[in-house]
Amino acid sequence: MEALIRELPWFLRGVGVAVEVLSGVMGLGLFLGLGAAVLQVYGPPQVSFLVTALERILRGIPPIVLLLLIFYLPWNLPPLLVAILGLGLCSAAYQSQIFRTAFLSVAAGEIEAARALGMSGPQAIFHVVLPQAVRRALGPWSNELASEIKDTSLAYIVGVVEILRQARYVISYTYGNSLLVFGFCALIYFLLTRLGNSLLFRLERRLWVPGFVDRRGRLPTRR
């Protein structure tokens, strides 16, 4: 325990790097995943087929393999960028399915009503479908956030000094204590996951629309 307390600043630095990786991964995944979902649901058949094929390929490749593929590209990319690109592409594939399902859950008649009011197709998607889809996607999106928090541990493979690599350093400095150090890492990941999910659950309650039910099938109350 004395070693953990003494090395706590290094663990906190690793947490900061992990949060930086997580922010880049979720941001890239959100941007690409949302765009892919729109093209899959509302795009031309040929474009939808190509996007779906790419999404299936990315979902079929383990994140660690994709990280190594990007790491060994003939460009000297910084380790942090490699981690964000590799994990972000994997996340984009999964997020695209989250948003695709959310888009499909919105009744087609709402788009028809928006078009009847004079909106164009993109306007109907942006102003009518997207606000509802985002609310409905927050629950599944929290699962993706929890998954990516844990997947940031893979970034150490390409040289990112995050929580797990800091743990390796601490073990080498203290000549042992592996079980205690990795147990402490497990606690850190658990706390980060709980914090991230709690923030999303609170956001879900804030964005709740009267008349909609929450993920438990109940009418939530604002807090």
N, C-alpha and C positions, 0 to 999 in steps of 0.2 A: 504493500500500500504506500510506503514511503516513496518508492520509485514512481508510482503513478502520480502522486501529488507533485513530486519534483518535475516530472515530465508533462504535467498538465498543460502548460502553455503550448507545447508542441502539438498535443492532441487538439487543442482549440484552433491552432493554425490549420491542422488537417481538416477540421470541421468547416472552417471558412473556405478552404479549397473545394471540399465536397459540395458545399452549397453553391459555389460559383459554377462548378460542373453541372449541378442539378438545374440551375437557372438557365444555363445555355441549352441543355438537353431538352427541357420542357418547353422552352421558348421556340426552339427549332422544330420540335415535334408538333407543337401546336400550330405553327405557321404552315408547315408542309402537310400535316395531317388534315387540317381544316380545308386546305385547298384541294387535297386529294379526295376528300369526302364530297365536296361540291361537284367535282368533275365526275366522280363515280355515280352520283345520284342524278345530276342535272346535265352532265356533259353529253356530247355526241357519242353514239355507241362505240366508234373506233377509239376515241380518247378514253372512254370509260374502261374499255377492255385493256388498253395499255397500262393505265393507272392501276387497275386491279391486278394485272400480272406482276407489275413492279412491287406492289404491296405484298403479294403472296411470296415473292422471292425474298424480300426483306424480313418477313415474318418467319421464313424457313431457315434463315442463317443465324446461328448463335451470336449474341452480341460480342463475345470475346473474339470470334473469328472475324467479324466485321471490323473490329478495332485493329486487329493485326493486319488485315488487308489494307486499311487506310494508312496504317503506320508504315508499311513497306512500299507505299506508292513512291514513284521517283521524284518526289518533292519533299523538301525538308520542312515539314509542318511542325509547329510547336506541339508538345505533348498534350497541352490543355485543349488545343483546337482539334487534335485527333480524337480525344475522348468525347468532345461535344459532338463532332460529326458522326462518329461511329454509333454512340448511344442515341444521338438525336434521330438518326435515320431509322433505327429500330423502333424508337418511340413513335415516330411519325406513322409507321405502318400500323401500329396498334391504335394510336389515336384516331387515325382515319376511320377505323371500324367503329370506334365509339361515336364519332360525329355522324358517320353514315347512318347508323341505327337511330340516332337522335333526329336526323333530318327525315328519315322515313316514318318516324312516329308522328310527325305533323301532318294533319289531314290534307290531302291534295286539294280539297275544296277551298282551303284558305288561300292558296296561290291563285286559284281561279277567281276568287272574290277580289283579291288584290289586283289582278289583271283587269277585271271588270271595272274597277275604280280608276283605271288609267295608268297603273304602274307597269313598268317594263319587267321582263323576267328577272334580271339582276336586282332591280329594286324590290321586287316581291320577296326574293330570297333574303336580301340584306335586312329589310325592315320588318318582315312578317315571320319568316321561317327561322332565321338565325337567332333572334332573341329567345324564341321558345326552345330551339335545339340546344342552345348553350345551357339553359336552366336544366334541361333533362339530362345533359351529358355530365353534369358536375359529379353525380354519384359514381358512375363508372370511371370518370377522370381521376377521382381520388384513389382508386385502385392502381391506376397507372402511375400516379405520383409516388405511392408507396413502393411500387416495383422499381422505379427509377432511383429512388433514394438508396435502395440496397444495391442497385447495379452500379452506382458510382464507385463502389469498391473495386470494380474491374478496371478502373482507370489507372491503377498503380502498375498494371502490366505494360503500359506504354510510357511509363516514367512520370506520371502525375503524382506529386507528393500529397496524397490525401490521407484519410484516417488510417487505412490499412497499411500504407507504406510507413507512416509515422510509427505505427505499432511495431513494424519490423525493425525500425531504427531503435526504438526503445528496448526491444528484446535483445538486440545486439549490444546496446550500451550496458544493460544490466546483466548480461550473460545468463539469461533464462527468464523465468516468470512468464512463460508463454501462455499458460492457461489463464492466469490472472489478467494479462494484457489483452488477450483476445476476448475474454469475458467482458472487459471494460469497453472494448470496441462494440460488442453486441449490444451493450446497454446504450451506447451513444446512438447507434442506428435505430434502436427501438424508440428512443426519445424523439429523434428527428422524425420518424414515421408518425408517431402519435401527434406531434405538434403540427405537421403538415396536414394530416387528416382533420384535426380539430379546426384548423383555419378554414379548410374547404367546407366542412360541415356548417360552420358559422356563416360563410359566404352563401351557401345554399339556402339557409334560413333567411338571410337578408334579401335574396333575390326571389324568394317564394312569392307566387302570385295567388291571391285569394281564390279558392276553388280548386287549386291543384293539390294533389296529395304528395307526401314525401316518399322516400324509398321504402318506408315501412307500411305504406298504404294508409297513413293517417294524415289528417289536416294539421300541419305544424303551426306552432305559435311563435311569433317573433319574440326574441329575447334581447 
